[in-house]
Amino acid sequence: MASSMRSLFSDHSRYVESFRRFLNNSTEHQCMQEFMDTKLPGIIARIGDTKSGIKILSIGGGAGEIDLQILSKVQAQYPGIHISNEVVEPSAEQIAKYKELVAKTSNLENINFAWYKETSSEYQNRMMEEKELQKWNFIHMIQMLYYVKDIPATLKFFHSLLATNAMILIIVVSGTSGWDKLWKKYESRLPRDDLCQYVTSLDLTQMLDNLKIKYKCYDLLSTMDISDCFIDGNENGELLLDFLTETCNFNKTAPSALKAEIMKDLQEPEFSVKNQGKIFFNNNLSVIVIEA
């Protein structure tokens, strides 16, 4: 690996911008929205039974867009019931955006928000220091388990926090996605960072089986338009390539042989589909629902 290659996580502003481009060019949030609309109401049908209030824990809540969709479904299912929504998020920038979103969103009167600027591990350590662990009715971890060092221990810990009829909802990239193939093939040739590890739904279900924790799996079909990646000098394409490879300025710093190989692979059927002159990367997701 060329010494000039470095992890995308080493440049926070470039990471944030490449992630924004990824969301703009993918159906990530749209497929999650469809899941929230069609499947989530049935999933949460029992979490608030005979309770005066519902406690929700968001791990890695980001800027809150998906969190507020989840909360609206809980409100619709349990009208008038008080909801306590606690958010664990390590980025102060994301928390600020989340608070801005809450401030301009109506119909949140029966929801109490609390934000904690910490990682899931820091939250776990803080909870272990307290004498009595809180129990939750609904915990969700959306696209965040990549940033956890010991995933089985994390799953086991949060499973222990579930109240009766409670559940955990996890969203990660699918084992059938282009991400899985990209990571497996190029892991040793791209710059790695302790902040992030390659994990898909296949890895998670294996861990849950080993822990003897029951779960259900749902597949979400998603794509990312990567056509711009093949246009020389296209800024959007370069940022998307950075996100795909988790490499800062991949186009400028990657060895020519590695770059040529990845650019060729990204056009292959196991990674992407071509449609009407555009190239769509397989961004399929999986939702894993764990019951108490």
N, C-alpha and C positions, 0 to 999 in steps of 0.2 A: 504494500500500500504506500502511495506517495506521501511523503512527510507533510506536504502542504494540505492534505485533506484533514478536515476536522469536523467534529460533530455539529449538527445544526443547533444543538442545545447550548453550544458555547457562545452563540450570538442570540440573545433573548429577542431583540427587536426583529431580527430576520426570521426567527422561529414563529413569532406571533403573526408576522405578515404572511409567511408561507402557509400557516394554518388557516388564515383568513381566505387565502386564494383557494386552498383545498375545499373549504366549505362552499365557496362561491361556485366552484367547478364540479362539485359532486352532489349527489342526491342524498347525502348523509342525513341531514336534518329532515328532509321530506319523508324518507322511509321510516324514520323514527316517529315522525308526526302521524303517519298512517297507522303505525303500530299502536300509538297512544289512543288513536280514535277508534280502532277496530277491536284490539285485543285487551288493552289495559283495563277497561271497565269490568270485564269478566274476571280478570286476575285479582283485582282489588275488592271483589264483591264481598269478601268476608272480613277484611282487615279492621273494619270499624264496628263490627257487631257488638251491640250492648255496651258500647263505650261512650263516655261523656266527651271524650276528646281523642284525637288521633295524633300520634307522634311519628314524624317522618324525619329520617336522617339522610342527607345528601352528601355522599363522599365524592369529592372532586366535582362540585356543582358548577364550576366554570362561571360563565357570564349569566347563567340562569334561564336561558331560553327554554331548554328542555324541562328544567325543574318546574317552571310555571305551567307548562303543558300538563305535567303530571299532577300538579296541585289542582288545576281546573277540573281534571277528571275525578279526583278525590272529592272535591267540593260538589260536583254534580251527583256523585254516588251517595254522599252523606250531607245533604243540604243543611246548613245552619250549625253543623257540629264544629267545634273549635279545633283548629289544626295548629300544632306546634311544628315548625319546620326549621331544623338546625342544619347548617351548611358548613362542611369542612372543605376548605380550599386553600392551597398554599400560595396562590398568586394574589397579591394585594390589588393588582390591576383588574383581575377578573372579578374580585369581590366588589370593587368600586362600580364596575359595569353592571353587576347583579343588582346592587342597591339602586342604581339609576333606573334599571328596568322595573323594579318593584315600585319605585316612586311614581312612575308614569303608567302603571297598570291598575285598572279599576277592579272592583269586586274581590279585593283581598282582605276585607275587613275582619273576617273571622280567622285570619292566619297570623300567627306570631312568628317573626323571623329572627334568627340569631346566626351570626357568621363567626367562624373561627379560622384565623389565618394559620393553618397548620396542615401537615401531610396526614395521611391516614395512619401512618406509624406513630406520629406525634400524638394524634388523637387517642390511639390505642394505649400508648404509654400513660397519657394523662388520666384516662379512664381507669387503668389498672391501679393507679395511685389512690383513687377514690375508694372509699370503703364499700360502696354499693353500686354495682353496675346498673345503668339505666336500661330499661327495656323499650324496644321500638316496635311499632306496628308495621312500618314499611321502611326499608333501607334500599337506596339505589346507588349503584356504582356504574356510571356511564363513561365508557372509553377512558378509564383511569387505572385499570389494573396493570398496565404496562409500566407504571411508575412505582410499583411496589416491589421491594426486594424479596420478601418471603410471602409468596402468594398463598400457599396452603395454610400457613399460620394466620394470615389475614382473613381468609374465608372462614376458618374455624372460629376465630375471635368474633367476627360480626354475626355469624350464625348463632353464637351463644347469647347475643343481645336481643334475639327475637322474642317478642311476647307471643301469647297464644294466638293462633290463626295468622300470625305475621309472616312476611316474606321479604326476600332480597331480590332485587331486579338488577341484573348485570348485562351490560352491552359491551361486546368486544368484536374485533374483526373475525369473520368466519374462517374456519379451517378450509373452506372451499374458495376463499378469496385469492386475488392476485397477490395480496400482501403475504400470505402464507408461503407462496412459491418464491416470491422475491426475497423474503427474509432467509428462508432455508438455503437458497442458492448462493446468496451474496453476503451472508452474515460475517464471514471471516475476512471479507475484502473491503468492507465499509467501516468507517470510523465508529467505534462503539462508545457509549457513554453510560456511566453508572446510573444515570437518571432514568434510563429506559431499557426495557427488555422486550424481546419479541415473544408475544404470547397470543394464541388464537383460541377460539372456542374449543378446538380439539384438545389443547393442553388443559384448559379449565375443566372440561367434563371428565378428563382422566383424573385430575386432582380431586374432584368431587367424589368420583367413584372410590378412590383410595381412602377418602375421609368418611365414606359411607353416608354421604349427605344426599338426600333426594332432590331432584331438580327436573324441570321441563325445559326443552329447548325450542326456540322459534327462529326461523331463518328470515332475514330481511334482505331483499334484493336491492343492490345499490351500485351505481357506477360513478366514475370520475372522468370527465372529459379532459384527456391529456394531449389533445391535438396540438396545442401551442408548444408542447415540449419538443416538437419536431420542426419548429420554425426558428432558424438561426437568429440569435439576438433578441428573441421575444422574452420580455421581462416576466410575464405571467408564466410562460413555460419554464423559465429557469427557476422560479420560486416553487413551482409544482414539482420539478425534478428534485429540488432540495428536500421537499417534504417526503417524496417517495423514497429517497435514499437516506434520509436523515443526515444529510451532509451539507455543510455550509458552502455555498458557491460550487456545487458539484460540477457544473458545466465547465468551470474555469480551472478546477483543481484536480479532477479525476484523471488518472492515466488514460491515454487515448484508447488502449485496448479494452479497459474496463468500461469506459463510456460507450464504446461501440457495441460491446456485448449487451449491456443493459438496454441501450436504445433499440437494439434488434429484438431482445426478449419482450420489451414492453409492447411490441406489435404482434407478438405471437398469440394464438388462440387461448393458451392456458392462462395468459395474463389479461388480455383485452379482447374486445370485439370491435370490428370496423363497421361503421354504419353511416351511409350518406357522406362519405369523405371524411368522417371524423373517427377518432380512436377513443374508445371508452374503456378505461381500466376497471377490472372487477373489484369493486369496493364492498362486496357483500358483508353483512354484519350478522351476528347471532345474539339473540336475547336469551339469557339463562335465568329462569325463575326458580329460586330456592325457597322451600317452605320450612316453617319452624319444625 
